[in-house]
């Protein structure tokens, strides 16, 4: 079940809202919390009942470990618990990838069977690891079992984030238990934000996604212009799809009286790679910064100090290595494939260059030039992210950056305007007039929207009732209603 599914919109969500708020008002916060846990279990089991048992087993295991860590911090429980969580994640998500590569390296043909990856295993595994580390560091207390279960299972953030820290949710759950929940006070902003995210998904991401799929189809032989258009189309599909999901998650949380962290802050307007990763998938960046980059950078700094490193060597050890390692791991976190490793590597290299530029105090680039460099780097990373293999990504990038017969035109254009002084060429996507014009129009609409639409989930309290807001909401309802009949899965559900 996805948030854009008519079954979710017409049946599950209304029933869940009525049941939760009715119980909250009549039976108290504890009963409402228990009902929301049961609803979240049903939401997850709707996809695959068998993996609900796996998820609940993982929840119970981590709760027991958290209790043990709280009683004796600094022992072996934390590394053992983290290792078991990562081994579980590795078995389901990376087993075939590692076996295939090990077999290729050793010349052994490992017989591997296809595995179904449990939905959202990357998200909820990292969320629970974060709590274990926070308990060990004294940054969080172990909540009661019901509260902990809710923290992991709450369905708005269960499938594709945001990656929530317990310090952001624990006090809200405790307030619900005490009868101090905001109740319906946040329902209005939550509904508008949910509708805004649904609009992004249904009306913006899905239509441009059709053309991104054409550009990344196996065996597609694209012209340079088509390759650029395909990469730009996918970038905007991913942005509106995932930012739409994130808006819907935050909106759903508000409708139930909970504030979830936002994930996007106009990232395509970023003038540098450092700024881009402060704005894109913010909760993932925060997780890797806090639990991977910071510990590695701290140990690297201590090692550099002991060895007396300075200048370039200190930068490489203290900044370059931790940054590159963090983004290689974040690339693998997204998927089991070398294309995801390349996605992480290009991002890491881009960030290292950005940090080195600042460390050397070189002159600031003009804002427009910095934006162009960032945009091109992001496009390169997303080509690897979307492609089915490194070879396919390299082929598309070669067509983007090594143009062949750039000044040419499709046959339909020359037939309509024979005076155009350009040679004729065969085009894969732009060979059809309607398809070419529609794709370019979508890019022309979505490119400015990606930097102009407000980041509503970052400031939901600013949503005040009024005629303008009501009119915008009504328009979104009409547009969504006309396109909701064929919902597609959110892209990040694959991770």
HUMO-V330946 format. One record per backbone hydrogen bond with DSSP energy under -0.5 kcal/mol. CO is the residue of the C=O (numbers start at 1). NH is the residue of the N-H. Records with the same first field share a line. If there is no record, write none. Layout:
CO = NH / NH
This chain:
2 = 5
5 = 9
6 = 10
7 = 11 / 12
8 = 13
11 = 15
12 = 16
13 = 17
14 = 18
15 = 19
16 = 20
17 = 21
18 = 22
19 = 23
20 = 24
21 = 25
22 = 26
23 = 27 / 28
28 = 32
29 = 33
30 = 34
31 = 35
32 = 36
33 = 37
34 = 38
35 = 39
36 = 40
37 = 41
38 = 42
39 = 43
40 = 44
41 = 45
42 = 46
44 = 47 / 48
48 = 52
49 = 52 / 53
50 = 53 / 54
51 = 55
52 = 56
53 = 57
54 = 58
55 = 59
56 = 60
57 = 61
58 = 62
59 = 63
60 = 64
61 = 65
62 = 66
63 = 67
64 = 68
65 = 69
66 = 70
67 = 71
68 = 72
72 = 75
76 = 80
77 = 81
78 = 82
79 = 83
80 = 84
81 = 85
82 = 86
83 = 87
84 = 88
85 = 89
86 = 90
87 = 91
88 = 92
89 = 93
90 = 94 / 95
91 = 95
94 = 98
95 = 99
96 = 100
97 = 101
98 = 102
99 = 103
100 = 104
101 = 105
102 = 106
103 = 107 / 108
108 = 110
110 = 112
115 = 117
118 = 121
120 = 124
121 = 125
122 = 126
123 = 127
124 = 128
125 = 129
126 = 130
127 = 131
128 = 132
129 = 133
130 = 134
131 = 135
132 = 136
133 = 137
134 = 139 / 140
135 = 138
141 = 143
144 = 148
145 = 149
146 = 150
147 = 151
148 = 152
149 = 153
150 = 154
154 = 157 / 158
155 = 158 / 159
157 = 161
161 = 160
162 = 164
165 = 168 / 169
166 = 169 / 170
169 = 173
170 = 174
171 = 175
172 = 176
173 = 177
174 = 178
175 = 180
176 = 179
182 = 185
184 = 187 / 188
186 = 190
187 = 191
188 = 192
189 = 193
190 = 194
191 = 195
192 = 196
193 = 197
194 = 198
195 = 199
196 = 200
197 = 201
198 = 202
199 = 203 / 204
200 = 204 / 205
201 = 206
204 = 208
205 = 209
206 = 210
207 = 210 / 211
208 = 211 / 212
209 = 213
210 = 214
211 = 215
212 = 216
214 = 217
217 = 220
220 = 222
223 = 227
224 = 228
225 = 229
226 = 230
227 = 231
228 = 232
229 = 233
230 = 234
231 = 235
232 = 236
233 = 237
234 = 238
235 = 239
236 = 240
237 = 241
238 = 242
239 = 243
240 = 244
241 = 245
242 = 246
243 = 247
244 = 248
245 = 249
246 = 250
247 = 251
248 = 252
249 = 253
250 = 254
251 = 255
252 = 256
253 = 256 / 258
254 = 257
257 = 182
258 = 260
263 = 282
266 = 269
267 = 270
272 = 276
273 = 277
274 = 278
275 = 278 / 279
276 = 279 / 280
279 = 265
281 = 284 / 285
282 = 286
283 = 287
284 = 288
285 = 289
286 = 290
287 = 291
288 = 292 / 293
289 = 294
292 = 296
293 = 297
294 = 298
295 = 299
296 = 300
297 = 301
298 = 302
299 = 303
300 = 304
301 = 305
302 = 306
303 = 307
304 = 308 / 309
305 = 308
310 = 313 / 314
311 = 315
312 = 316
313 = 317
314 = 318
315 = 319 / 320
316 = 321
319 = 323
320 = 324
321 = 325
322 = 326
323 = 327
324 = 328
325 = 329
326 = 330
327 = 331
328 = 332
329 = 333
330 = 334
331 = 334 / 335
335 = 337
337 = 340 / 341
338 = 342
339 = 343
340 = 344
341 = 345
342 = 346
343 = 347
344 = 348
345 = 349
346 = 350
347 = 351
348 = 352
349 = 353
350 = 354
351 = 355
352 = 356
353 = 357
354 = 358
355 = 359
356 = 360
357 = 362
358 = 361
366 = 370
367 = 371
368 = 372
369 = 373
370 = 374
371 = 375
372 = 376
373 = 377
374 = 378
375 = 379
376 = 380
377 = 381
378 = 382
379 = 383
380 = 384
381 = 385
382 = 386
383 = 387
389 = 393
390 = 394
391 = 395
392 = 396
393 = 397
394 = 398
395 = 399
396 = 400
397 = 401
398 = 402
406 = 408
407 = 423
409 = 425
410 = 413 / 414
411 = 415
412 = 416
413 = 417
417 = 420
420 = 422
423 = 409
429 = 432
431 = 433
432 = 436
433 = 437
434 = 438
435 = 439
436 = 440
437 = 441
438 = 442
439 = 443
440 = 444
441 = 445
442 = 446
443 = 447
444 = 448
445 = 449
446 = 450
448 = 451 / 452
449 = 453
454 = 456
455 = 458
456 = 459
459 = 462
460 = 463
462 = 464
466 = 470
467 = 471
468 = 472
469 = 473
470 = 474
471 = 475
472 = 476
473 = 477
474 = 478
475 = 479
476 = 480
477 = 481
478 = 482
479 = 483
480 = 483 / 484
483 = 486
484 = 487
490 = 493
491 = 494
492 = 495
